[in-house]
Amino acid sequence: MSFSSDTKEELCRVASEKPCCRLSELGALYMTLGALSLLGRGQLSVQFTVESPAIARRIFVLLQKEIGIIAQLHYVSHARFGGRRKCVLTVGPHQAPALLMRFGMVDALPDAPPSLRATAPRVRLTRDCCRRAFLRGALLGCGTLSNPETSYHLEFTARDEALRLNIAKCLQSLDVPVKQTVRRGVASLYVKQSDQIATILTAAGAHMAVTTLESMRVRRQVLGTVNRAMNCDNANLQKQMDASEKQLESIAALIQSDRFATLPPALQAIARARTQYPDLSLEELGATLSPPIGKSGVNHRMRRLVQLAGEDLGGQDAPQT
Ligand SMILES: [Zn+2]
C-alpha cells in the first residue's frame, strides 16, 4: 500500500455527520469521479467511476444517507483503464434527479422531465466544515500524495476549472498557497511543503497520515544530519590520506637521495613511523613513538621532512655549477 492509498483509505473512514458537509463532499466526488448521461426523453443518469472499493463504498453511503438513493454497483475492466478493474456506481434515471436537484444542477417542475441548468454542482463553501469536507472529497477523487520517505508532493489533478477554483478557495482559507501546472493538457494544483500538506490532511481528517508524515519528516531530518556528518568525516579522512601520501613520497625521496641518514634522529623516527603506519592520523602516529609526542610535534616534523625533500628535488633539478 502506498502513502497515497493509505491516506485515502483513512479519509474513507472519517465520520461525516452534518448534511451540509455530506453534500459538499459528494459535490467534490461528483466533480472528480462523476459523469452525467443523457438517456433520451429527458432522462438522466449519473455514474461514478472509482478505482478503489473503499471510495465506492464511501460514495454509496453518502448517497444513501444524504439523499436516500441506493446506487447500483458493478465492476468494469476496460483497456482505457489499463485493464484494471474499476467500480462503477450508477444512479439511474428514477433517482438521478433527486441528486442533481440537491446539486442545483436541474430544475424540478412537477409533471415535467428534469431540465438541466448547470453541468457542475453548485457547492457552498462558506462554512469551514464544508470546505474541509470538499477537500476530503477532492483528495479522494483526484488527489495523489508522494511517499514522504522520498519527497513531499500533494497534487490535485483537475481538468475542470470550477473544481480547481473550489479547491483553491478551500486551500486559501487554510492559508496554503497552491501552484498550478499543466501536464499533457491536464491542469493540476500542487503543494510541495510538508507542513502545508499536513495542514490539508488535518483539515480533511486524515490524522494518522499526518502522524506518518511528521515521523517521516523527523526521520529524514535525522538522516540528513547523519549523512552530513558522515560526508564531513569522509572529507577529513580523504584529506588525511592525501597528506599521508605526500609525506610518504617525501620520505621515499629522502631515502633515495641518501640524505636520510644525515637527518636528525627525531625526523628519522617519525619518517620510519609513517612508513610503517601510512593510515594513522598525526595524533595516532605521535603515540607510536617513544617517548610519544603530540599532534603539533608530529605536524612540525612532517612539515620539515616534506620541506627537506622539496629542497632536495630542487637541488637535483638546479643546474650544476
Ligand atoms: Zn458543513
Boltz pocket constraint, residues with backbone or C-beta under 6 A from the ligand:
constraints:
  - pocket:
      binder: B
      contacts: [[A, 18], [A, 19], [A, 20], [A, 21], [A, 22], [A, 24], [A, 127], [A, 128], [A, 129], [A, 130], [A, 131], [A, 133]]
      max_distance: 6.0
